[in-house]
């Protein structure tokens, strides 16, 4: 369960980074 929790946090960070990159590309 702890591993799944850590993976979930990494996934949220990854999604946030991808969204930021998408915004930069659009500009």
C-alpha positions in Angstrom: 0.0 0.0 0.0 2.9 2.4 0.8 4.4 1.8 -2.7 1.1 2.6 -4.3 0.9 5.8 -2.3 4.3 6.9 -3.4 3.6 6.0 -7.1 0.4 8.1 -6.9 2.4 11.1 -5.6 4.9 10.7 -8.4 2.1 10.4 -11.0 0.5 13.7 -9.7 4.0 15.4 -10.0 4.4 14.0 -13.5 1.0 15.2 -14.6 1.7 18.7 -13.2 5.0 18.8 -15.1 3.4 17.7 -18.3 0.6 20.3 -17.9 3.3 23.0 -17.4 5.2 21.9 -20.5 2.0 21.9 -22.6 1.3 25.5 -21.5 4.9 26.5 -22.5 4.5 24.9 -25.9 1.2 26.6 -26.5 2.9 30.0 -25.9 
